[in-house]
C-alpha cells in the first residue's frame, strides 16, 4: 500500500533511510548510539516520507511512561470466570516486577471500551501492549498499529501474522496428542467442543483433532463454544442430542470441560465409564473437577515471560517475532 493512502510509519522511514527500525527508534528517542551518517539518513527519510511522530512517539522521545498494558479483548466477566487470564496476568506482573515496570490492566470487550483504550494508549500513557485473547481482524489491533504502539499477542494474532509478535502454545500438536490419547483408550466416537473459530486456539485445536482422526473425522461430532463454562454445557447438550452414541469428548478448554461434565452428569452419563473427557490448559479448574480432568498443560509461566521479552524487543525497534511452545499431556481420572 502506498504511503500516500495512509499515515507513514517508522517502517517506511527505515526503508527509505536504508536502516533498521531500531535505528529509527533510537533517533526518535534521542539515543546517542547512532552514527552521524545514519542520523542524517533517518532525518532525510522523515522529511521525504512525511512521517510525523504521533503523541505516543513524542512521549517516548521525551521520557517513557515506564508502564505496560495487559489488554484483554473479551467481555469483562470472562476476566474473572476464565482462570487462564488471571494466571497470565500474575505471570506477566511478576516478570515486569523484576524489571521494575508497573502493569496496567485494561479490558476492551465492547466498541466503546476499544475506543477509550485506543485513545488512552495512543496518547503515550503506556510503552507497549500485551494483547490477550484477540479475535481475527480485531479492529483494536489496527488502531494500535496505526499509532505505532508496540504490541505482542498471546496466541497467533489471526489476520496480523508478520505484523504483530506473539507467544503461543502449540495448539495443533496438543490437540493431536489429546485426541490420540482418547483413541488409545479404546474410544471410537470421539467428539469435540471447539473454542471460537475466529481465534487461533479455536481453529488450530480443531485442526489437530481432525489430523488425529484422519478419515474417521465426522462433522456431526463437533460443536463450538466460546471458552465459557456455559458454552461447554450447551455444546455438550447439543452433541448428546445429535450423537447420543459418542463415547469421548475433547474439549478445547478446561472451563468448557467443566460445563460439559455438568451436562454429562445431569444426563446420567458416567465419566469416564460412558464418556471420557479431555480438556486443554491445565488451569486450576482441571484438578478440582470430579473426576479430575485429563488435560493438555499450557506453559503459562514461560508464555508470560516470553511475551514480556518479545515486547521489550519490539519497543526497542526490533521486528516482531513469533514463538510457539510445546504442551504436555496431564493424565487424571476423566479418561
NULO-696952 format. One record per residue: x, y, z of N, C-alpha, C, O in turn; residue in three letters. Coordinates in steps of 0.1 Angstrom, whole numbers, padded with zeros to 4 digits, always signed. Layout:
BEGIN
XYZXYZXYZXYZALA;...
//
This chain:
BEGIN
+0008-0012+0000+0000+0000+0000+0009+0012+0000+0018+0013+0008UNK;+0005+0022-0008+0013+0035-0009+0012+0043+0004+0001+0043+0009UNK;+0023+0049+0008+0022+0058+0020+0013+0070+0017+0009+0077+0026UNK;+0009+0072+0004+0000+0083+0002-0014+0080+0006-0022+0089+0008UNK;-0017+0068+0008-0030+0064+0012-0031+0061+0027-0042+0057+0032UNK;-0020+0062+0035-0021+0060+0049-0010+0069+0055-0001+0074+0048UNK;-0010+0070+0068+0000+0078+0075+0013+0070+0075+0013+0058+0079UNK;+0024+0076+0071+0037+0069+0071+0041+0065+0085+0038+0071+0095UNK;+0048+0053+0085+0052+0047+0098+0067+0047+0099+0074+0050+0090UNK;+0071+0042+0111+0086+0040+0113+0091+0030+0103+0103+0032+0099UNK;+0083+0020+0099+0088+0011+0090+0091+0017+0076+0101+0014+0070UNK;+0083+0027+0072+0085+0034+0060+0098+0043+0060+0105+0043+0051UNK;+0100+0049+0072+0112+0057+0074+0124+0049+0073+0134+0052+0067UNK;+0124+0037+0080+0135+0028+0079+0138+0023+0065+0150+0023+0061UNK;+0128+0020+0058+0130+0015+0044+0136+0026+0035+0145+0024+0027UNK;+0131+0039+0037+0136+0050+0029+0151+0053+0033+0159+0057+0024UNK;+0154+0052+0046+0168+0055+0050+0178+0044+0048+0190+0046+0049UNK;+0173+0032+0046+0182+0021+0045+0188+0016+0058+0199+0011+0058UNK;+0180+0018+0069+0184+0014+0082+0174+0006+0089+0163+0004+0083UNK;+0177+0000+0100+0167-0008+0107+0157+0001+0115+0159+0013+0117UNK;+0146-0005+0118+0136+0002+0126+0142+0006+0140+0138+0016+0145UNK;+0151-0002+0145+0157+0001+0158+0165+0014+0157+0165+0022+0166UNK;+0172+0016+0146+0180+0028+0144+0170+0040+0143+0173+0051+0149UNK;+0159+0039+0136+0149+0050+0135+0144+0053+0149+0143+0064+0153UNK;+0141+0042+0157+0136+0044+0170+0146+0051+0179+0142+0060+0187UNK;+0158+0048+0178+0169+0054+0186+0170+0069+0182+0172+0077+0191UNK;+0169+0072+0169+0169+0086+0165+0157+0094+0171+0159+0105+0177UNK;+0145+0088+0170+0133+0095+0176+0134+0096+0191+0129+0106+0196UNK;+0140+0086+0197+0141+0087+0212+0153+0095+0217+0155+0096+0229UNK;+0160+0101+0208+0172+0109+0212+0184+0101+0216+0192+0106+0223UNK;+0184+0088+0212+0196+0080+0216+0209+0085+0210+0209+0091+0199UNK;+0220+0082+0217+0233+0087+0212+0241+0076+0204+0250+0080+0198UNK;+0236+0064+0205+0244+0053+0198+0240+0052+0183+0236+0041+0179UNK;+0240+0063+0176+0237+0064+0162+0247+0072+0155+0251+0083+0159UNK;+0253+0066+0144+0263+0073+0137+0257+0086+0130+0245+0087+0127UNK;+0266+0096+0128+0261+0108+0122+0255+0106+0108+0245+0112+0104UNK;+0260+0096+0101+0255+0093+0087+0241+0087+0088+0232+0091+0081UNK;+0240+0077+0098+0226+0071+0099+0216+0081+0104+0205+0081+0099UNK;+0220+0090+0113+0211+0100+0118+0206+0109+0107+0194+0113+0106UNK;+0216+0113+0098+0213+0122+0087+0203+0115+0077+0194+0121+0072UNK;+0206+0102+0075+0197+0094+0066+0183+0093+0071+0173+0095+0064UNK;+0182+0091+0084+0168+0090+0091+0161+0103+0090+0149+0104+0086UNK;+0168+0114+0093+0162+0127+0093+0157+0131+0078+0146+0136+0077UNK;+0165+0127+0068+0161+0130+0055+0149+0121+0051+0140+0126+0044UNK;+0149+0109+0056+0138+0100+0053+0125+0105+0059+0114+0103+0054UNK;+0126+0110+0071+0114+0116+0078+0108+0127+0069+0096+0128+0068UNK;+0117+0135+0064+0112+0146+0055+0106+0141+0043+0095+0145+0039UNK;+0113+0131+0036+0108+0127+0023+0095+0119+0024+0087+0119+0015UNK;+0093+0111+0035+0081+0103+0036+0069+0111+0042+0058+0107+0041UNK;+0073+0122+0049+0062+0130+0055+0058+0124+0069+0047+0127+0074UNK;+0067+0116+0074+0064+0110+0087+0063+0120+0098+0071+0130+0099UNK;+0053+0119+0106+0051+0128+0118+0049+0119+0130+0040+0111+0130UNK;+0058+0122+0140+0057+0114+0152+0044+0116+0159+0040+0128+0162UNK;+0036+0106+0162+0024+0108+0169+0026+0110+0184+0038+0111+0188UNK;+0015+0112+0191+0017+0116+0205+0024+0105+0213+0032+0108+0222UNK;+0022+0092+0209+0029+0081+0216+0044+0082+0213+0052+0081+0223UNK;+0048+0085+0201+0062+0086+0198+0068+0098+0204+0079+0098+0209UNK;+0061+0109+0205+0066+0121+0212+0068+0119+0226+0078+0124+0232UNK;+0059+0111+0232+0061+0107+0246+0074+0099+0248+0081+0102+0258UNK;+0076+0090+0239+0088+0082+0240+0101+0090+0238+0111+0088+0244UNK;+0100+0100+0230+0112+0108+0227+0116+0117+0239+0128+0120+0240UNK;+0106+0120+0247+0110+0128+0259+0113+0119+0271+0124+0119+0276UNK;+0103+0111+0275+0105+0101+0286+0094+0091+0285+0083+0094+0283UNK;+0098+0078+0287+0088+0068+0286+0079+0068+0298+0083+0073+0309UNK;+0067+0063+0296+0057+0062+0307+0062+0051+0317+0057+0052+0328UNK;+0070+0042+0312+0075+0031+0321+0064+0023+0326+0064+0019+0338UNK;+0054+0020+0318+0044+0010+0322+0039+0003+0309+0041+0007+0298UNK;+0033-0009+0312+0029-0018+0301+0014-0021+0304+0010-0022+0315UNK;+0007-0023+0293-0008-0026+0294-0010-0041+0291-0004-0047+0282UNK;-0018-0047+0300-0023-0061+0298-0037-0059+0293-0046-0056+0300UNK;-0039-0061+0280-0052-0057+0273-0059-0070+0270-0055-0078+0261UNK;-0071-0072+0276-0079-0083+0274-0091-0079+0265-0099-0070+0268UNK;-0092-0085+0253-0102-0081+0244-0114-0090+0244-0118-0096+0234UNK;-0119-0092+0256-0131-0101+0259-0140-0093+0268-0136-0083+0275UNK;-0153-0098+0269-0162-0092+0279-0156-0092+0293-0149-0102+0297UNK;-0160-0082+0301-0153-0081+0314-0155-0093+0323-0146-0097+0331UNK;-0167-0100+0322-0170-0111+0331-0160-0123+0329-0157-0130+0339UNK;-0154-0124+0317-0145-0135+0315-0132-0133+0322-0125-0143+0324UNK;-0128-0121+0325-0116-0118+0333-0117-0126+0346-0106-0131+0351UNK;-0128-0127+0352-0130-0133+0365-0134-0148+0364-0132-0156+0373UNK;-0141-0151+0352-0145-0165+0351-0135-0174+0346-0133-0186+0350UNK;-0127-0170+0336-0117-0178+0330-0104-0178+0337-0097-0167+0337UNK;-0099-0188+0344-0087-0188+0352-0075-0186+0344-0064-0182+0350UNK;-0075-0188+0331-0063-0186+0323-0058-0172+0323-0046-0169+0324UNK;-0068-0163+0323-0064-0149+0323-0058-0144+0335-0048-0136+0335UNK;-0062-0149+0347-0056-0145+0359-0042-0151+0361-0033-0145+0366UNK;-0040-0163+0355-0027-0169+0356-0017-0161+0347-0006-0159+0351UNK;-0021-0157+0335-0013-0149+0326-0010-0136+0333+0001-0131+0332UNK;-0020-0130+0338-0019-0117+0345-0008-0117+0356+0000-0108+0357UNK;-0009-0128+0364+0000-0129+0375+0014-0131+0370+0024-0125+0375UNK;+0016-0140+0360+0029-0142+0355+0035-0130+0348+0047-0128+0350UNK;+0028-0122+0341+0033-0110+0335+0036-0100+0345+0047-0094+0344UNK;+0028-0099+0355+0031-0089+0366+0044-0093+0373+0052-0084+0377UNK;+0046-0105+0376+0058-0110+0383+0070-0107+0374+0081-0102+0379UNK;+0069-0110+0361+0080-0107+0352+0084-0092+0351+0095-0089+0351UNK;+0073-0084+0350+0076-0070+0349+0081-0064+0363+0088-0054+0363UNK;+0076-0070+0374+0081-0065+0387+0096-0066+0388+0103-0058+0394UNK;+0102-0077+0382+0116-0079+0383+0123-0068+0374+0135-0066+0377UNK;+0116-0062+0365+0122-0051+0357+0118-0038+0362+0121-0027+0356UNK;+0110-0037+0373+0106-0025+0380+0097-0017+0370+0098-0005+0369UNK;+0088-0024+0363+0078-0018+0354+0064-0021+0358+0061-0033+0360UNK;+0056-0011+0361+0042-0014+0365+0033-0019+0354+0036-0016+0342UNK;+0023-0026+0357+0014-0032+0347+0000-0026+0349-0005-0025+0360UNK;-0006-0022+0338-0019-0016+0338-0029-0027+0332-0026-0032+0321UNK;-0040-0030+0339-0049-0039+0334-0060-0032+0326-0066-0022+0331UNK;-0063-0036+0314-0073-0030+0305-0082-0040+0299-0077-0051+0295UNK;-0095-0038+0298-0105-0047+0292-0112-0040+0281-0118-0029+0284UNK;-0112-0045+0269-0118-0039+0258-0127-0049+0251-0124-0055+0240UNK;-0139-0052+0257-0148-0062+0252-0159-0056+0243-0167-0063+0237UNK;-0160-0042+0243-0171-0035+0236-0165-0025+0227-0153-0020+0229UNK;-0172-0020+0217-0167-0009+0208-0163+0003+0216-0153+0010+0213UNK;-0171+0007+0225-0168+0019+0233-0156+0018+0241-0147+0027+0243UNK;-0154+0006+0247-0142+0003+0255-0129+0003+0246-0119+0008+0250UNK;-0131-0002+0234-0119-0002+0225-0115+0012+0221-0104+0015+0220UNK;-0125+0021+0219-0122+0035+0215-0115+0042+0227-0106+0049+0224UNK;-0120+0040+0239-0115+0046+0250-0100+0042+0252-0091+0050+0255UNK;-0098+0029+0251-0084+0024+0254-0075+0028+0242-0063+0031+0245UNK;-0080+0028+0230-0071+0033+0219-0067+0047+0221-0055+0051+0220UNK;-0076+0056+0225-0072+0070+0228-0062+0071+0239-0052+0078+0239UNK;-0064+0063+0250-0055+0063+0261-0041+0058+0258-0031+0065+0261UNK;-0041+0047+0251-0028+0041+0248-0020+0049+0237-0008+0051+0239UNK;-0027+0054+0227-0021+0061+0217-0016+0075+0221-0007+0081+0215UNK;-0021+0080+0233-0016+0092+0239-0003+0091+0246+0003+0100+0251UNK;+0003+0078+0246+0016+0076+0252+0016+0073+0266+0026+0074+0273UNK;+0004+0069+0272+0004+0066+0286+0010+0052+0290+0012+0049+0301UNK;+0012+0044+0279+0019+0031+0282+0029+0029+0271+0028+0035+0260UNK;+0040+0022+0273+0050+0020+0264+0048+0008+0254+0054+0007+0243UNK;+0039-0001+0258+0036-0012+0249+0024-0020+0255+0019-0017+0266UNK;+0019-0029+0246+0006-0036+0250+0008-0051+0248+0013-0056+0238UNK;+0004-0059+0258+0003-0073+0258-0011-0077+0255-0020-0074+0263UNK;-0014-0082+0243-0027-0084+0238-0032-0098+0241-0025-0108+0237UNK;-0043-0099+0249-0047-0112+0253-0060-0116+0247-0070-0108+0247UNK;-0061-0128+0241-0074-0134+0236-0079-0125+0224-0091-0121+0225UNK;-0071-0122+0215-0075-0114+0203-0082-0123+0193-0078-0135+0190UNK;-0093-0118+0187-0100-0125+0177-0096-0120+0163-0090-0109+0162UNK;-0099-0128+0152-0094-0124+0139-0099-0110+0135-0110-0106+0137UNK;-0089-0103+0129-0092-0090+0124-0098-0080+0134-0106-0072+0131UNK;-0093-0082+0147-0097-0073+0158-0094-0058+0154-0082-0055+0152UNK;-0104-0050+0154-0101-0036+0150-0092-0028+0159-0085-0019+0155UNK;-0091-0032+0172-0082-0025+0181-0067-0028+0177-0059-0019+0180UNK;-0064-0039+0171-0051-0041+0166-0047-0031+0155-0036-0026+0155UNK;-0056-0029+0146-0054-0019+0136-0051-0005+0142-0042+0002+0137UNK;-0059-0002+0152-0057+0011+0158-0044+0012+0165-0037+0023+0164UNK;-0039+0002+0172-0026+0002+0179-0015+0003+0169-0006+0011+0171UNK;-0016-0005+0158-0005-0005+0148-0005+0009+0141+0006+0014+0137UNK;-0017+0015+0138-0017+0028+0132-0010+0038+0140-0004+0048+0134UNK;-0010+0037+0153-0004+0046+0162+0010+0042+0166+0016+0047+0176UNK;+0016+0032+0159+0029+0027+0162+0031+0022+0176+0042+0024+0182UNK;+0021+0017+0182+0022+0012+0196+0028-0002+0196+0022-0011+0189UNK;+0039-0005+0203+0044-0019+0203+0034-0028+0209+0028-0026+0219UNK;+0032-0040+0202+0022-0050+0206+0028-0064+0205+0035-0067+0195UNK;+0025-0072+0215+0028-0086+0214+0015-0094+0219+0009-0090+0229UNK;+0011-0104+0211-0001-0111+0214+0002-0124+0221+0012-0130+0219UNK;-0008-0129+0229-0008-0142+0234-0016-0151+0225-0029-0149+0224UNK;-0010-0160+0218-0016-0167+0207-0014-0161+0194-0011-0149+0193UNK;-0015-0169+0183-0013-0163+0170-0023-0153+0167-0035-0156+0167UNK;-0019-0141+0163-0029-0130+0160-0034-0131+0146-0029-0126+0137UNK;-0045-0138+0144-0051-0141+0131-0054-0128+0124-0060-0119+0129UNK;-0049-0128+0111-0050-0116+0103-0039-0106+0105-0038-0097+0097UNK;-0030-0108+0114-0019-0099+0117-0005-0106+0118+0004-0101+0123UNK;-0005-0119+0113+0008-0126+0113+0018-0118+0105+0016-0113+0094UNK;+0030-0117+0111+0041-0110+0105+0041-0095+0109+0051-0088+0107UNK;+0030-0090+0113+0029-0076+0118+0029-0075+0133+0033-0064+0138UNK;+0024-0085+0140+0023-0085+0154+0031-0097+0160+0028-0108+0155UNK;+0040-0095+0169+0047-0106+0175+0037-0114+0184+0027-0109+0188UNK;+0041-0126+0187+0032-0134+0196+0040-0145+0203+0051-0149+0199UNK;+0034-0150+0213+0038-0163+0220+0026-0172+0221+0016-0167+0226UNK;+0027-0184+0217+0016-0193+0217+0020-0207+0221+0031-0211+0219UNK;+0010-0214+0227+0012-0228+0229+0010-0235+0216+0003-0230+0207UNK;+0015-0247+0215+0014-0254+0202+0000-0261+0202-0002-0273+0206UNK;-0010-0253+0198-0024-0258+0199-0027-0270+0191-0033-0279+0195UNK;-0022-0270+0179-0025-0281+0170-0018-0294+0175-0025-0304+0175UNK;-0006-0294+0178+0001-0306+0183-0006-0311+0196-0007-0323+0198UNK;-0009-0301+0205-0016-0305+0217-0029-0312+0215-0033-0322+0221UNK;-0037-0307+0205-0049-0313+0202-0047-0327+0196-0055-0336+0198UNK;-0037-0329+0187-0034-0342+0182-0031-0352+0194-0036-0363+0194UNK;-0023-0347+0203-0020-0356+0214-0032-0360+0222-0033-0372+0226UNK;-0041-0350+0226-0052-0354+0234-0062-0363+0226-0067-0373+0232UNK;-0064-0360+0213-0073-0369+0206-0068-0383+0205-0075-0393+0206UNK;-0055-0384+0202-0049-0398+0201-0050-0405+0215-0051-0417+0216UNK;-0048-0397+0226-0049-0403+0239-0063-0409+0241-0064-0420+0246UNK;-0073-0402+0237-0087-0408+0238-0089-0420+0229-0095-0429+0233UNK;-0084-0419+0217-0084-0431+0208-0077-0443+0214-0081-0454+0213UNK;-0065-0440+0220-0058-0451+0226-0065-0457+0238-0061-0469+0242UNK;-0074-0450+0244-0082-0456+0255-0094-0465+0249-0102-0469+0257UNK;-0094-0467+0236-0104-0476+0230-0116-0468+0226-0126-0475+0223UNK;-0117-0455+0227-0129-0448+0223-0129-0447+0208-0119-0445+0201UNK;-0141-0449+0202-0143-0449+0188-0151-0438+0182-0151-0435+0170UNK;-0159-0431+0191-0167-0419+0186-0163-0407+0195-0170-0404+0204UNK;-0152-0401+0191-0146-0390+0199-0152-0377+0193-0149-0373+0182UNK;-0159-0370+0202-0165-0357+0198-0155-0346+0202-0145-0348+0209UNK;-0158-0334+0197-0150-0322+0201-0159-0310+0204-0168-0308+0196UNK;-0156-0302+0214-0161-0289+0216-0150-0279+0214-0141-0278+0221UNK;-0151-0271+0203-0141-0262+0199-0142-0249+0207-0153-0246+0212UNK;-0131-0241+0206-0133-0227+0210-0138-0219+0199-0141-0224+0188UNK;-0139-0205+0200-0143-0197+0189-0134-0198+0177-0122-0198+0178UNK;-0140-0200+0166-0133-0203+0154-0127-0190+0147-0121-0191+0136UNK;-0128-0179+0154-0121-0167+0149-0109-0164+0158-0103-0153+0158UNK;-0105-0174+0166-0093-0174+0174-0083-0185+0170-0088-0195+0165UNK;-0071-0183+0172-0061-0193+0168-0063-0206+0176-0061-0217+0171UNK;-0066-0204+0189-0068-0216+0197-0080-0224+0192-0079-0237+0192UNK;-0090-0217+0188-0102-0224+0183-0099-0232+0170-0103-0243+0168UNK;-0092-0225+0160-0090-0231+0147-0079-0242+0148-0081-0253+0142UNK;-0068-0239+0155-0057-0248+0155-0060-0261+0163-0055-0272+0159UNK;-0067-0260+0174-0071-0272+0181-0081-0281+0173-0080-0293+0174UNK;-0090-0274+0166-0098-0282+0157-0090-0289+0146-0093-0300+0143UNK;-0080-0282+0141-0072-0288+0130-0064-0300+0136-0063-0310+0129UNK;-0060-0299+0148-0052-0310+0154-0062-0322+0156-0058-0334+0154UNK;-0074-0320+0161-0084-0330+0163-0087-0337+0149-0087-0350+0149UNK;-0088-0329+0139-0091-0335+0126-0079-0343+0121-0081-0354+0115UNK;-0067-0338+0123-0055-0346+0119-0054-0359+0126-0051-0369+0119UNK;-0057-0359+0139-0056-0372+0146-0066-0382+0142-0063-0394+0141UNK;-0078-0378+0138-0089-0387+0134-0087-0391+0119-0091-0402+0115UNK;-0082-0383+0111-0080-0386+0097-0093-0389+0090-0103-0381+0091UNK;-0095-0401+0084-0107-0404+0077-0119-0407+0086-0130-0407+0081UNK;-0116-0408+0099-0127-0410+0108-0134-0397+0113-0143-0397+0120UNK;-0128-0386+0108-0134-0373+0112-0149-0372+0107-0152-0375+0096UNK;-0158-0368+0117-0172-0367+0114-0177-0354+0119-0176-0351+0131UNK;-0182-0345+0110-0186-0332+0114-0197-0332+0124-0198-0322+0132UNK;-0205-0342+0125-0216-0343+0134-0212-0344+0148-0220-0343+0158UNK;-0199-0348+0150-0193-0349+0164-0186-0336+0169-0179-0337+0179UNK;-0188-0325+0162-0182-0313+0165-0192-0302+0169-0202-0300+0161UNK;-0190-0295+0180-0198-0284+0184-0189-0273+0188-0177-0275+0192UNK;-0193-0260+0188-0185-0249+0191-0189-0241+0203-0201-0239+0206UNK;-0179-0238+0211-0182-0230+0223-0174-0217+0223-0168-0214+0212UNK;-0174-0209+0234-0167-0196+0234-0158-0195+0245-0154-0184+0250UNK;-0153-0207+0251-0144-0208+0262-0151-0206+0275-0144-0207+0286UNK;-0164-0203+0276-0170-0201+0289-0176-0215+0294-0178-0224+0286UNK;-0178-0216+0307-0184-0228+0312-0198-0231+0306-0201-0242+0303UNK;-0206-0220+0305-0219-0222+0300-0219-0227+0285-0228-0235+0282UNK;-0210-0222+0277-0210-0227+0264-0206-0241+0263-0210-0249+0254UNK;-0197-0246+0272-0194-0260+0273-0206-0269+0276-0208-0279+0271UNK;-0214-0264+0286-0226-0271+0290-0236-0272+0278-0241-0283+0275UNK;-0238-0261+0271-0247-0261+0260-0242-0269+0248-0250-0276+0242UNK;-0229-0269+0245-0224-0276+0234-0225-0291+0237-0227-0299+0228UNK;-0223-0295+0250-0224-0309+0253-0238-0314+0251-0241-0325+0247UNK;-0248-0306+0255-0262-0309+0253-0265-0311+0238-0272-0321+0234UNK;-0260-0302+0230-0261-0303+0215-0255-0316+0210-0262-0323+0202UNK;-0244-0320+0215-0237-0332+0210-0245-0344+0214-0246-0354+0206UNK;-0250-0345+0226-0257-0356+0231-0270-0358+0223-0274-0369+0220UNK;-0277-0347+0219-0289-0348+0211-0286-0353+0197-0293-0361+0192UNK;-0275-0348+0192-0271-0352+0178-0265-0365+0177-0267-0373+0168UNK;-0256-0369+0187-0249-0381+0186-0248-0388+0200-0238-0387+0207UNK;-0260-0393+0204-0260-0400+0218-0251-0412+0219-0249-0416+0230UNK;-0245-0416+0208-0236-0428+0208-0222-0424+0211-0213-0432+0211UNK;-0219-0411+0212-0205-0407+0215-0199-0413+0228-0207-0414+0237UNK;-0186-0416+0228-0181-0422+0240-0168-0414+0245-0162-0419+0254UNK;-0165-0403+0239-0154-0394+0244-0156-0380+0238-0163-0379+0228UNK;-0151-0371+0245-0151-0357+0240-0139-0350+0244-0135-0350+0256UNK;-0133-0343+0234-0121-0335+0236-0127-0320+0237-0133-0316+0227UNK;-0125-0314+0248-0130-0300+0250-0118-0290+0249-0108-0292+0256UNK;-0119-0280+0241-0108-0271+0239-0104-0262+0250-0095-0254+0248UNK;-0111-0262+0261-0106-0255+0273-0111-0262+0286-0122-0269+0285UNK;-0104-0261+0296-0108-0267+0309-0121-0262+0314-0129-0269+0320UNK;-0123-0249+0312-0135-0242+0317-0148-0248+0310-0158-0251+0316UNK;-0146-0249+0297-0157-0255+0289-0159-0270+0293-0170-0275+0293UNK;-0148-0277+0296-0149-0291+0300-0157-0292+0313-0164-0302+0315UNK;-0156-0282+0322-0164-0282+0334-0178-0281+0331-0187-0288+0337UNK;-0182-0273+0321-0196-0272+0317-0201-0285+0311-0212-0290+0313UNK;-0192-0291+0302-0196-0304+0296-0198-0315+0306-0207-0323+0305UNK;-0189-0315+0316-0190-0325+0326-0203-0324+0334-0210-0334+0337UNK;-0208-0312+0336-0220-0309+0343-0232-0315+0335-0241-0321+0341UNK;-0232-0313+0322-0242-0319+0314-0242-0334+0314-0253-0340+0315UNK;-0230-0340+0313-0229-0354+0313-0235-0360+0326-0242-0370+0325UNK;-0232-0354+0337-0237-0359+0349-0252-0357+0351-0259-0366+0356UNK;-0257-0346+0345-0271-0344+0346-0279-0354+0337-0290-0357+0340UNK;-0272-0358+0326-0278-0368+0317-0276-0382+0322-0280-0392+0315UNK;-0269-0384+0333-0267-0398+0338-0256-0405+0331-0255-0417+0332UNK;-0247-0398+0324-0236-0404+0318-0224-0404+0327-0220-0394+0332UNK;-0218-0416+0330-0207-0417+0339-0194-0413+0332-0192-0415+0320UNK;-0185-0406+0339-0172-0402+0334-0161-0408+0342-0161-0405+0354UNK;-0152-0416+0337-0150-0419+0322-0157-0431+0317-0155-0435+0305UNK;-0166-0438+0325-0172-0450+0321-0179-0450+0308-0176-0457+0299UNK;-0189-0441+0307-0197-0439+0295-0190-0430+0285-0189-0432+0273UNK;-0185-0419+0290-0178-0409+0282-0165-0404+0288-0165-0399+0300UNK;-0154-0405+0281-0142-0400+0285-0141-0385+0282-0146-0381+0271UNK;-0135-0377+0290-0134-0362+0288-0120-0358+0289-0113-0360+0299UNK;-0115-0351+0279-0102-0344+0279-0103-0329+0277-0112-0325+0269UNK;-0095-0322+0284-0095-0307+0283-0082-0301+0277-0074-0309+0271UNK;-0081-0289+0279-0069-0282+0274-0066-0269+0283-0076-0261+0284UNK;-0055-0268+0288-0050-0257+0296-0042-0261+0308-0031-0256+0311UNK;-0048-0270+0316-0044-0274+0329-0044-0262+0339-0034-0259+0346UNK;-0055-0255+0339-0058-0244+0348-0062-0251+0361-0063-0263+0363UNK;-0064-0242+0371-0068-0247+0385-0081-0255+0384-0083-0263+0393UNK;-0089-0252+0375-0102-0259+0373-0100-0274+0371-0108-0282+0376UNK;-0090-0278+0364-0089-0292+0360-0087-0301+0371-0094-0311+0372UNK;-0078-0298+0380-0076-0308+0392-0087-0307+0402-0089-0317+0409UNK;-0095-0297+0402-0106-0295+0412-0119-0302+0407-0128-0303+0415UNK;-0120-0306+0394-0132-0313+0389-0133-0327+0395-0124-0333+0400UNK;-0145-0332+0394-0148-0346+0399-0155-0353+0388-0167-0350+0385UNK;-0149-0362+0381-0135-0366+0384-0125-0356+0379-0128-0347+0370UNK;-0113-0357+0384-0102-0347+0380-0100-0349+0365-0100-0360+0359UNK;-0097-0337+0358-0097-0337+0344-0083-0340+0338-0073-0334+0341UNK;-0083-0350+0328-0071-0351+0320-0071-0340+0310-0081-0336+0304UNK;-0059-0334+0308-0059-0322+0300-0045-0320+0294-0035-0327+0297UNK;-0044-0310+0285-0031-0306+0280-0026-0294+0287-0033-0284+0288UNK;-0014-0294+0292-0009-0283+0300-0002-0273+0291+0007-0276+0284UNK;-0007-0260+0293+0000-0249+0286+0011-0244+0295+0008-0243+0307UNK;+0023-0240+0290+0033-0235+0299+0031-0220+0302+0038-0212+0296UNK;+0022-0217+0310+0018-0203+0312+0029-0194+0317+0030-0183+0313UNK;+0037-0199+0326+0048-0191+0332+0058-0187+0320+0062-0176+0320UNK;+0061-0197+0312+0070-0194+0301+0064-0185+0291+0070-0176+0285UNK;+0051-0187+0288+0044-0178+0279+0044-0163+0284+0047-0154+0276UNK;+0042-0162+0297+0042-0148+0303+0056-0142+0301+0057-0130+0297UNK;+0066-0149+0305+0080-0143+0304+0084-0140+0290+0091-0130+0287UNK;+0081-0149+0281+0084-0147+0267+0077-0135+0261+0082-0128+0252UNK;+0064-0133+0264+0057-0122+0260+0063-0109+0264+0065-0099+0256UNK;+0068-0108+0276+0074-0096+0281+0087-0094+0274+0091-0082+0270UNK;+0095-0104+0272+0108-0103+0265+0106-0098+0250+0113-0089+0246UNK;+0096-0104+0243+0094-0100+0229+0089-0086+0229+0092-0078+0219UNK;+0080-0082+0238+0075-0068+0238+0086-0058+0240+0087-0048+0233UNK;+0095-0061+0249+0107-0053+0251+0115-0051+0238+0120-0040+0235UNK;+0117-0062+0231+0124-0061+0218+0117-0052+0208+0123-0044+0201UNK;+0104-0054+0207+0096-0045+0198+0097-0030+0202+0098-0022+0193UNK;+0097-0028+0215+0098-0014+0220+0111-0008+0216+0113+0004+0215UNK;+0121-0017+0215+0135-0012+0211+0137-0011+0196+0147-0008+0191UNK;+0126-0014+0189+0127-0012+0174+0129-0025+0166+0130-0024+0154UNK;+0130-0036+0173+0132-0049+0166+0119-0053+0159+0108-0049+0162UNK;+0121-0062+0148+0110-0067+0141+0102-0077+0150+0108-0084+0158UNK;+0088-0078+0148+0080-0087+0156+0084-0101+0153+0087-0105+0142UNK;+0084-0110+0164+0088-0124+0162+0077-0132+0168+0069-0127+0176UNK;+0076-0145+0164+0067-0154+0170+0073-0166+0176+0083-0171+0171UNK;+0068-0170+0187+0073-0182+0195+0062-0192+0198+0052-0188+0203UNK;+0064-0204+0194+0054-0215+0198+0061-0225+0207+0071-0230+0205UNK;+0054-0227+0219+0059-0235+0229+0051-0248+0230+0039-0248+0228UNK;+0058-0259+0234+0051-0272+0235+0042-0273+0247+0044-0267+0257UNK;+0031-0282+0245+0022-0285+0256+0025-0299+0260+0033-0306+0254UNK;+0020-0303+0271+0022-0317+0276+0009-0323+0282+0001-0316+0288UNK;+0008-0336+0280-0004-0343+0285-0003-0346+0300+0007-0350+0305UNK;-0014-0342+0307-0015-0345+0321-0027-0354+0323-0038-0351+0322UNK;-0024-0367+0327-0034-0377+0328-0040-0377+0342-0033-0378+0352UNK;-0053-0376+0343-0060-0377+0356-0072-0387+0354-0070-0397+0347UNK;-0083-0385+0361-0093-0396+0362-0104-0396+0351-0111-0405+0350UNK;-0104-0385+0343-0116-0383+0334-0115-0391+0321-0124-0392+0314UNK;-0103-0398+0319-0102-0406+0307-0098-0420+0311-0097-0428+0302UNK;
//
